[in-house]
Amino acid sequence: MIYTFNPGPSAVYPAVRQYLTDAFDDGWLSAPHRSEKVTSLVRQTVTDLKTKLNVPQDYTVLFTGSATECWEILTQSLTPRRSFHLYNGDFGEKWFKYARALRPASTGRSFGLDEAPDVATLPFSPDDTDLVCITQNETSTATQLREGFILNLYNRLGGALLAVDATSSLAGLNLKYIKADIWFGSMQKCFGLPAGLGVLILSPRAVAQAKTLNDRAHYNSLPAALAQMLNFQTNYTPNVLGIYLLSRVLADREPIKAVQQHLIERAEKLYAFFEQATPLTPLITNPETRSTTVIGLRGEPALIEEIKLKAREAGLHLGSGYGPLKSTTVRIANFPAVPDAAFEALVQFFAKEFPG
């Protein structure tokens, strides 16, 4: 048995094999995307996503090609002046760079891996900022912004909108969607599906702002997407297979509260094990800023390489570090599709090969 702990693209649910066969046999791969067959699928998928993930009923769900596409949509359609970005890793910083390329007045502030930022001191003015942008779970650094921080930030917004990149926590954590205006992510993390589909979730306030600004200069402009979704259609040819697979996963998934509780318990055991029993140590020393869904571990470069090599020989594919942390860290995806048996095998591997 081979287990992958890559944090993206990550392990898919074993049932995806059968879903793919069913999609072929049932004609989904050639179904016209304006047909009742597909619009009914989209309608049911949106309903199930809201039910299983506790998304408020008055929020709007849109489908995109990826979370990266969402960065561009939000800048085009909701940022006439500038956005403010708070980040402590490569993905949050890339979002900032995307936004600044289109809106040069956009600003950002980085913060430390073990730092819980102080909302009161963040350098943005709600009076001239359209969008405040955060990454709830930073995949590259294995950090997480907690619910209390997001609530405090939301209360400071004024007229600005709060946008949250939840790519590696969406469908893994019971996120409080009502405390932000925009949430988005991709399928190749906690949804346990292949890459190629993104989901964008908008509050009534964000929808109203998109309609007021009325950006129609791009193929993926929000007003066009919102208008088409009234009929459960998309404004360009969608990834019908991706939506079909999402519908099957959602139908088979437990409610998000149960999923989150399981991931929290598993993360706590993993952090405790690596703190005590191996030569690796958690990358993040502050428990308040540690990610639940991506476990980061630190070690000397030679040790990291040795561990990854021996783990691969044992059928365990560990995720490499990212960016400047590539040679000194490994990342372990604590995603729902990774079975408990994989983590049992991982613990046994370290206890045997690299005891502390």
VMD Tcl script that draws the C-alpha trace (Angstrom):
set ca {
  {0.00 0.00 0.00}
  {1.30 3.47 -0.96}
  {0.14 6.49 1.03}
  {0.66 10.08 -0.04}
  {0.84 12.96 2.41}
  {1.44 15.62 -0.25}
  {-0.56 18.75 0.65}
  {-1.65 19.26 -2.95}
  {-2.44 17.79 -5.27}
  {-3.15 15.36 -2.49}
  {-4.69 11.97 -1.86}
  {-8.08 11.41 -3.46}
  {-10.83 9.28 -1.99}
  {-10.58 5.64 -3.18}
  {-14.22 5.88 -4.28}
  {-13.16 8.37 -6.99}
  {-12.21 5.39 -9.16}
  {-15.83 4.21 -9.18}
  {-17.14 7.75 -9.59}
  {-15.05 8.12 -12.76}
  {-16.39 4.88 -14.19}
  {-19.94 5.95 -13.37}
  {-19.36 9.34 -15.01}
  {-18.30 7.63 -18.23}
  {-21.09 5.03 -18.18}
  {-23.79 7.61 -17.40}
  {-22.80 10.02 -20.16}
  {-21.52 12.89 -18.03}
  {-18.35 13.35 -20.09}
  {-20.35 14.41 -23.16}
  {-23.35 16.05 -21.49}
  {-24.14 19.55 -22.89}
  {-23.46 22.05 -20.11}
  {-26.66 24.03 -20.81}
  {-28.82 20.91 -20.61}
  {-31.27 20.11 -17.83}
  {-29.09 17.12 -16.96}
  {-26.17 19.37 -16.03}
  {-28.13 22.27 -14.53}
  {-29.89 19.80 -12.24}
  {-26.48 18.46 -11.22}
  {-25.20 21.98 -10.47}
  {-28.34 22.80 -8.47}
  {-28.01 19.65 -6.35}
  {-24.25 20.11 -5.88}
  {-24.74 23.66 -4.59}
  {-27.47 22.45 -2.23}
  {-25.31 19.62 -0.88}
  {-22.24 21.84 -0.52}
  {-24.20 24.33 1.58}
  {-25.69 21.54 3.70}
  {-22.53 19.51 4.27}
  {-20.21 22.51 4.85}
  {-22.66 24.72 6.81}
  {-22.61 27.52 4.23}
  {-25.39 30.08 4.90}
  {-28.35 29.66 2.57}
  {-28.21 33.31 1.45}
  {-24.58 32.98 0.27}
  {-23.94 32.37 -3.43}
  {-21.78 29.51 -4.71}
  {-19.92 29.83 -8.03}
  {-17.61 27.38 -9.79}
  {-14.23 28.43 -11.18}
  {-11.18 26.72 -12.64}
  {-9.03 27.10 -9.52}
  {-8.38 29.18 -6.42}
  {-5.78 31.10 -8.43}
  {-8.52 32.19 -10.83}
  {-10.44 33.49 -7.82}
  {-7.54 35.86 -7.01}
  {-7.94 37.42 -10.43}
  {-11.75 37.53 -10.37}
  {-11.78 39.33 -7.02}
  {-9.30 41.95 -8.19}
  {-11.10 42.52 -11.50}
  {-14.65 42.60 -10.20}
  {-14.49 43.78 -6.58}
  {-11.40 46.00 -6.36}
  {-11.78 49.30 -8.24}
  {-9.13 50.99 -6.06}
  {-6.95 48.77 -3.88}
  {-6.84 45.71 -1.69}
  {-4.90 45.04 1.52}
  {-3.19 41.66 1.99}
  {-2.02 40.02 5.20}
  {0.25 37.03 4.60}
  {3.00 34.86 6.08}
  {3.68 32.45 3.25}
  {4.12 32.06 -0.48}
  {0.47 31.64 -1.43}
  {-0.73 34.70 0.44}
  {2.16 36.68 -1.04}
  {1.40 35.44 -4.56}
  {-2.19 36.62 -4.15}
  {-0.86 40.04 -3.16}
  {1.41 40.14 -6.23}
  {-1.46 39.14 -8.53}
  {-3.60 41.94 -7.09}
  {-0.85 44.54 -7.27}
  {-0.18 43.72 -10.93}
  {-3.78 44.73 -11.71}
  {-4.26 47.34 -8.99}
  {-0.84 48.92 -8.27}
  {-2.15 50.83 -5.24}
  {-2.74 47.55 -3.35}
  {-0.71 47.09 -0.17}
  {0.33 44.21 2.05}
  {1.90 43.26 5.35}
  {3.77 40.08 6.18}
  {3.84 38.53 9.64}
  {5.82 35.83 11.42}
  {5.06 32.13 11.45}
  {4.47 32.09 15.20}
  {2.77 35.50 15.26}
  {-0.94 36.05 15.88}
  {-1.42 39.46 14.21}
  {-3.01 42.33 16.11}
  {-6.06 43.45 14.13}
  {-5.97 46.96 15.61}
  {-2.51 47.69 14.19}
  {-3.02 46.43 10.65}
  {-2.09 49.24 8.23}
  {-5.20 49.70 6.12}
  {-8.00 52.24 6.08}
  {-11.55 50.91 5.57}
  {-12.40 54.23 3.90}
  {-10.21 53.68 0.83}
  {-9.75 49.89 0.78}
  {-12.12 47.74 -1.25}
  {-10.95 44.30 -0.20}
  {-9.05 42.91 2.81}
  {-7.43 39.59 1.89}
  {-6.21 36.81 4.18}
  {-5.18 33.19 3.80}
  {-6.97 31.22 6.51}
  {-4.67 28.22 6.20}
  {-1.28 28.89 4.60}
  {-0.27 25.64 2.90}
  {3.35 26.68 2.38}
  {4.07 27.43 6.05}
  {1.57 25.14 7.85}
  {0.01 28.06 9.71}
  {-3.59 28.98 10.44}
  {-5.56 32.11 11.30}
  {-8.09 31.26 13.99}
  {-11.80 32.01 14.11}
  {-11.39 34.77 16.71}
  {-8.93 36.67 14.53}
  {-11.24 36.53 11.52}
  {-14.15 37.78 13.65}
  {-12.11 40.71 15.00}
  {-10.94 41.59 11.51}
  {-14.48 41.45 10.13}
  {-15.62 43.87 12.84}
  {-12.99 46.40 11.68}
  {-13.89 46.35 7.99}
  {-16.26 49.28 7.64}
  {-17.17 49.40 3.96}
  {-14.44 47.00 2.84}
  {-15.10 43.35 2.04}
  {-13.22 40.47 3.68}
  {-11.90 37.79 1.30}
  {-10.53 34.49 2.63}
  {-8.40 31.99 0.72}
  {-9.37 28.71 2.39}
  {-7.83 26.39 -0.19}
  {-6.32 23.91 2.28}
  {-9.07 24.12 4.92}
  {-12.30 24.31 2.91}
  {-14.16 20.99 3.45}
  {-11.80 20.15 6.31}
  {-12.74 22.76 8.92}
  {-16.15 24.02 10.04}
  {-15.50 27.57 8.85}
  {-17.71 30.42 10.04}
  {-18.70 31.74 6.64}
  {-20.91 34.46 8.05}
  {-17.78 36.23 9.40}
  {-16.40 37.03 5.93}
  {-17.77 38.11 2.56}
  {-15.78 35.85 0.25}
  {-14.40 32.33 0.68}
  {-12.74 30.21 -1.96}
  {-10.65 27.11 -2.52}
  {-9.80 24.24 -4.86}
  {-10.72 20.57 -4.95}
  {-7.22 19.05 -4.66}
  {-6.90 19.48 -0.89}
  {-9.59 18.67 1.69}
  {-12.22 17.73 -0.89}
  {-10.15 14.66 -1.81}
  {-10.56 15.21 -5.56}
  {-8.28 15.88 -8.54}
  {-7.27 19.46 -9.37}
  {-9.19 21.47 -11.97}
  {-12.18 22.91 -10.13}
  {-12.49 25.82 -7.74}
  {-15.40 27.07 -5.66}
  {-16.11 30.72 -4.86}
  {-18.58 31.56 -2.07}
  {-20.00 35.09 -1.83}
  {-22.03 36.85 0.87}
  {-25.06 38.98 -0.06}
  {-22.87 42.04 0.60}
  {-20.25 40.84 -1.89}
  {-22.92 40.04 -4.50}
  {-24.42 43.51 -4.12}
  {-21.00 45.12 -4.52}
  {-20.27 43.07 -7.65}
  {-23.55 44.21 -9.20}
  {-22.88 47.85 -8.28}
  {-19.38 47.86 -9.78}
  {-20.67 45.90 -12.79}
  {-17.31 44.77 -14.19}
  {-18.03 43.12 -17.56}
  {-14.62 43.44 -19.20}
  {-13.48 39.85 -18.63}
  {-14.62 36.35 -19.56}
  {-14.94 35.51 -15.85}
  {-16.42 38.79 -14.59}
  {-18.60 38.34 -11.52}
  {-21.82 39.94 -12.83}
  {-21.92 37.49 -15.75}
  {-21.18 34.54 -13.47}
  {-23.87 35.62 -11.02}
  {-26.44 36.07 -13.78}
  {-25.78 32.62 -15.22}
  {-25.88 30.93 -11.82}
  {-29.48 32.10 -11.40}
  {-30.21 29.27 -13.85}
  {-27.51 27.01 -12.37}
  {-25.30 27.55 -15.37}
  {-21.81 28.99 -15.78}
  {-20.67 31.84 -18.01}
  {-18.10 29.61 -19.75}
  {-17.91 25.88 -20.35}
  {-17.53 24.34 -16.89}
  {-15.62 21.35 -15.64}
  {-18.68 19.10 -15.69}
  {-16.66 16.07 -14.59}
  {-15.23 18.01 -11.65}
  {-18.71 19.12 -10.55}
  {-19.99 15.56 -10.92}
  {-17.15 14.21 -8.76}
  {-17.80 16.93 -6.19}
  {-21.47 15.97 -6.07}
  {-20.58 12.33 -5.41}
  {-18.06 13.18 -2.68}
  {-20.50 15.52 -0.94}
  {-23.23 12.88 -1.00}
  {-20.90 10.38 0.68}
  {-19.29 12.78 3.17}
  {-20.08 13.20 6.84}
  {-21.23 16.67 7.94}
  {-18.35 19.10 8.38}
  {-18.57 19.18 12.19}
  {-17.69 15.48 12.35}
  {-14.94 15.87 9.74}
  {-13.36 18.76 11.64}
  {-13.43 16.96 14.97}
  {-11.65 13.98 13.49}
  {-8.96 16.16 11.89}
  {-8.40 18.12 15.10}
  {-7.94 14.96 17.13}
  {-5.56 13.53 14.54}
  {-3.54 16.75 14.37}
  {-3.17 16.90 18.15}
  {-1.81 13.35 18.23}
  {0.61 14.07 15.39}
  {1.99 17.25 16.93}
  {2.43 15.48 20.28}
  {4.21 12.55 18.63}
  {6.66 14.69 16.66}
  {7.39 16.92 19.65}
  {8.43 13.93 21.75}
  {9.43 10.93 19.68}
  {11.41 11.91 16.54}
  {14.42 14.05 15.55}
  {12.03 16.31 13.62}
  {10.16 19.07 15.46}
  {7.04 21.03 14.54}
  {7.86 23.95 12.26}
  {5.42 26.17 14.15}
  {6.16 26.46 17.86}
  {3.07 28.50 18.78}
  {0.08 26.12 19.09}
  {-2.29 29.01 18.36}
  {-0.87 29.52 14.87}
  {-0.38 25.88 13.89}
  {-2.46 24.51 11.04}
  {-4.87 21.67 11.68}
  {-4.83 20.40 8.10}
  {-1.15 20.79 7.13}
  {1.49 19.62 9.62}
  {4.89 21.26 9.11}
  {8.04 19.58 10.48}
  {11.55 21.03 10.67}
  {14.97 19.38 10.47}
  {18.46 19.67 9.00}
  {18.51 19.40 5.18}
  {20.47 16.12 5.15}
  {18.08 14.57 7.66}
  {15.05 15.77 5.70}
  {16.37 14.15 2.51}
  {17.15 10.89 4.30}
  {13.71 10.75 5.86}
  {11.91 11.46 2.58}
  {13.95 8.80 0.75}
  {13.42 6.08 3.36}
  {9.75 6.98 3.70}
  {9.25 6.65 -0.04}
  {10.91 3.21 0.06}
  {8.37 2.32 2.77}
  {5.47 3.48 0.59}
  {5.00 6.81 2.39}
  {5.21 9.91 0.19}
  {5.86 12.93 2.41}
  {5.22 16.44 1.14}
  {8.31 18.56 0.54}
  {8.75 21.99 2.06}
  {7.76 24.99 -0.07}
  {9.72 28.01 -1.22}
  {12.49 29.05 1.20}
  {11.49 26.19 3.53}
  {11.90 23.50 0.87}
  {15.15 21.94 2.11}
  {14.50 22.22 5.87}
  {10.91 21.04 6.22}
  {8.44 18.36 5.28}
  {4.69 18.85 5.15}
  {2.09 16.24 6.05}
  {-1.45 16.67 4.75}
  {-4.02 15.96 7.45}
  {-6.83 15.92 4.90}
  {-10.05 13.88 5.18}
  {-9.16 11.59 2.26}
  {-5.94 10.44 3.95}
  {-7.04 7.38 6.00}
  {-6.18 6.74 9.62}
  {-4.21 3.69 8.49}
  {-1.80 5.99 6.68}
  {-1.02 7.90 9.85}
  {-0.61 4.67 11.81}
  {1.93 3.54 9.21}
  {3.68 6.93 9.39}
  {4.03 6.78 13.18}
  {5.33 3.20 13.01}
  {7.86 4.24 10.34}
  {9.29 7.04 12.47}
  {9.27 4.95 15.64}
  {11.32 2.29 13.84}
  {13.59 4.31 11.55}
  {14.01 7.68 13.25}
  {13.26 7.43 16.98}
  {13.91 10.57 19.00}
}
mol new
graphics top color blue
foreach p $ca { graphics top sphere $p radius 0.5 }
foreach p [lrange $ca 0 end-1] q [lrange $ca 1 end] { graphics top cylinder $p $q radius 0.2 }
display resetview
